Amino acid sequence: MGFLKTCVLRRNACTAVCFWRRQFIQKPSVRKISTTSPRSTVMPAWVIDKYGSNEVLRFTQNMMIPMIHYPNEVIIKVHAASINPIDVNMRSGYGATALNMKRDPLHIKIKGEEFPLTLGRDVSGVVMECGLDVRYFKPGDEVSHKPKSLTHGQAASLPYVALTAWSAINKIGGLNDKNCAGKRVLILGASGGVGTFAIQVMKAWDAHVTAVCSQDASELVRKLGADDVIDYKSGNMEEQLKYLKPFDFILDSVGGSTETWALNFLKKWSGATYVTLVTPFLLNMDRLGIADGMLQTGVTVGSKTLKHFWQGVHYRWAFFMASGPYLDDIAELVDAGKIQPVIEKTFPFSKVPEAFLKVERGHARGKTVVSVV
Ligand SMILES: NC(=O)c1ccc[n+]([C@@H]2O[C@H](COP(=O)([O-])OP(=O)(O)OC[C@H]3O[C@@H](n4cnc5c(N)ncnc54)[C@H](OP(=O)(O)O)[C@@H]3O)[C@@H](O)[C@H]2O)c1
């Protein structure tokens, strides 16, 4: 998302709340080549100067417009952005350890030097400038590459949730358009950003989808193609599920206590898989530091995987995975009319804090978008 007005972006990722943004097209190389002379102009942006509650969001007119630093980067003029729960969590400091390590792998910077920090990850916009090694994009392209049938607002609602669902379903779950027909899929958290996308991919691949959501979202998830809908508030989940046939695949975007019962509803000894998106990975790093946090994460996921393996089912964690080729596959499904963006509300750029509050309150019915241009 971009809460700046431009951004620098990578071919296999996208991000921030800004007007301009820089993105790497491939892994940055050491060579420093720019197609442009340094800029001296500034742009409006929403930034934070410390982690905290929504009050830390600050509007500035004076954020430097980013420059191309590496030959594999492009500058994007951001037209729209969308907000994900992780952006709200990161405003409060969640994941700061991992994020700072990514920005500064050698730990040269001292704590707090990430500020002023622009939050966000999903953007749609137009390529303004390209580094000299960039082949896949050219100035004027709508990125990344935007499905032709969508507006920028609709396109900005997709990348993070779509790539997360794709990672869970395809990369980790092993499901694809060829092996899904008739498979029974259970989606927990079906009414949110990830869930509303996941239902549609699974239906595009001919799976049978059972969606779990609140009662007031049942019409929405049915419209998106869900075959069966379960209202998790109307009674005990295990009682409701035990009358259904067991599942081949469960996507869990709720977490917490779901892990204690959901795997009981998978087919045993048939390769059936439970994939959760709610993991303690970043929290462990925040609490224990990078090395101990990763160790703790490895021990936790390893022991759970083994425990369930002996019970005849697969237990997996999935994470957002930046991928240009996956985005292209997703854009094809969108342009073929098989997936539609689900936007609950669009806020103007001046109302970014209200958009954050909306996402923070929960109960999403699809995505929250910020219109930048
Ligand atoms: N691992 C990763 O890389 C990764 C990437 C993206 C997202 N995530 C995580 O995945 C989760 C979902 O993300 P999202 O973007 O889809 O969030 P979201 O847009 O906020 O959606 C969450 C949805 O779950 C529903 N819900 C809450 N409790 C539920 C329950 N017990 N059973 C069924 N539905 C329930 C909510 O509606 P109601 O409360 O009204 O029912 C809401 O519609 C978040 O925890 C996020 O942090 C992880």
Ligand as a Chemical Component Dictionary entry (heavy atoms), coordinates in Angstrom:
data_LIG
# 
_chem_comp.id                   LIG 
_chem_comp.type                 NON-POLYMER 
_chem_comp.pdbx_formal_charge   0 
_chem_comp.three_letter_code    LIG 
# 
loop_
_chem_comp_atom.comp_id 
_chem_comp_atom.atom_id 
_chem_comp_atom.alt_atom_id 
_chem_comp_atom.type_symbol 
_chem_comp_atom.charge 
_chem_comp_atom.model_Cartn_x 
_chem_comp_atom.model_Cartn_y 
_chem_comp_atom.model_Cartn_z 
_chem_comp_atom.pdbx_ordinal 
LIG N1  N1  N 0  1.038   -14.957 7.675  1  
LIG C1  C1  C 0  0.946   -13.907 6.863  2  
LIG O1  O1  O 0  1.879   -13.570 6.113  3  
LIG C2  C2  C 0  -0.344  -13.156 6.832  4  
LIG C3  C3  C 0  -0.659  -12.337 5.750  5  
LIG C4  C4  C 0  -1.900  -11.704 5.726  6  
LIG C5  C5  C 0  -2.764  -11.840 6.786  7  
LIG N2  N2  N 1  -2.387  -12.592 7.848  8  
LIG C6  C6  C 0  -3.289  -12.735 8.999  9  
LIG O2  O2  O 0  -4.481  -13.356 8.578  10 
LIG C7  C7  C 0  -5.565  -12.836 9.309  11 
LIG C8  C8  C 0  -6.665  -12.410 8.348  12 
LIG O3  O3  O 0  -6.191  -11.349 7.534  13 
LIG P1  P1  P 0  -7.234  -10.478 6.744  14 
LIG O4  O4  O 0  -6.484  -9.442  6.004  15 
LIG O5  O5  O -1 -8.175  -11.350 5.998  16 
LIG O6  O6  O 0  -8.010  -9.818  7.987  17 
LIG P2  P2  P 0  -9.387  -9.048  7.994  18 
LIG O7  O7  O 0  -9.611  -8.451  6.658  19 
LIG O8  O8  O 0  -9.395  -8.189  9.189  20 
LIG O9  O9  O 0  -10.484 -10.202 8.160  21 
LIG C9  C9  C 0  -10.649 -10.994 9.286  22 
LIG C10 C10 C 0  -12.073 -11.578 9.171  23 
LIG O10 O10 O 0  -12.249 -12.655 10.078 24 
LIG C11 C11 C 0  -13.578 -12.561 10.631 25 
LIG N3  N3  N 0  -13.551 -13.318 11.876 26 
LIG C12 C12 C 0  -13.137 -12.917 13.107 27 
LIG N4  N4  N 0  -13.224 -13.932 13.978 28 
LIG C13 C13 C 0  -13.681 -15.008 13.290 29 
LIG C14 C14 C 0  -13.974 -16.357 13.640 30 
LIG N5  N5  N 0  -13.791 -16.806 14.888 31 
LIG N6  N6  N 0  -14.415 -17.198 12.683 32 
LIG C15 C15 C 0  -14.594 -16.766 11.412 33 
LIG N7  N7  N 0  -14.339 -15.491 11.004 34 
LIG C16 C16 C 0  -13.887 -14.631 11.941 35 
LIG C17 C17 C 0  -13.794 -11.072 10.765 36 
LIG O11 O11 O 0  -15.167 -10.697 10.768 37 
LIG P3  P3  P 0  -16.091 -10.793 12.110 38 
LIG O12 O12 O 0  -15.194 -10.466 13.282 39 
LIG O13 O13 O 0  -17.154 -9.764  11.927 40 
LIG O14 O14 O 0  -16.620 -12.177 12.122 41 
LIG C18 C18 C 0  -13.159 -10.557 9.463  42 
LIG O15 O15 O 0  -14.083 -10.589 8.387  43 
LIG C19 C19 C 0  -5.020  -11.710 10.177 44 
LIG O16 O16 O 0  -4.786  -12.209 11.470 45 
LIG C20 C20 C 0  -3.702  -11.375 9.527  46 
LIG O17 O17 O 0  -2.791  -10.852 10.442 47 
LIG C21 C21 C 0  -1.217  -13.258 7.899  48 
# 
loop_
_chem_comp_bond.comp_id 
_chem_comp_bond.atom_id_1 
_chem_comp_bond.atom_id_2 
_chem_comp_bond.value_order 
_chem_comp_bond.pdbx_ordinal 
LIG N1  C1  SING 1  
LIG C1  O1  DOUB 2  
LIG C1  C2  SING 3  
LIG C2  C3  SING 4  
LIG C2  C21 DOUB 5  
LIG C3  C4  DOUB 6  
LIG C4  C5  SING 7  
LIG C5  N2  DOUB 8  
LIG N2  C6  SING 9  
LIG N2  C21 SING 10 
LIG C6  O2  SING 11 
LIG C6  C20 SING 12 
LIG O2  C7  SING 13 
LIG C7  C8  SING 14 
LIG C7  C19 SING 15 
LIG C8  O3  SING 16 
LIG O3  P1  SING 17 
LIG P1  O4  DOUB 18 
LIG P1  O5  SING 19 
LIG P1  O6  SING 20 
LIG O6  P2  SING 21 
LIG P2  O7  DOUB 22 
LIG P2  O8  SING 23 
LIG P2  O9  SING 24 
LIG O9  C9  SING 25 
LIG C9  C10 SING 26 
LIG C10 O10 SING 27 
LIG C10 C18 SING 28 
LIG O10 C11 SING 29 
LIG C11 N3  SING 30 
LIG C11 C17 SING 31 
LIG N3  C12 SING 32 
LIG N3  C16 SING 33 
LIG C12 N4  DOUB 34 
LIG N4  C13 SING 35 
LIG C13 C14 SING 36 
LIG C13 C16 DOUB 37 
LIG C14 N5  SING 38 
LIG C14 N6  DOUB 39 
LIG N6  C15 SING 40 
LIG C15 N7  DOUB 41 
LIG N7  C16 SING 42 
LIG C17 O11 SING 43 
LIG C17 C18 SING 44 
LIG O11 P3  SING 45 
LIG P3  O12 DOUB 46 
LIG P3  O13 SING 47 
LIG P3  O14 SING 48 
LIG C18 O15 SING 49 
LIG C19 O16 SING 50 
LIG C19 C20 SING 51 
LIG C20 O17 SING 52 
# 
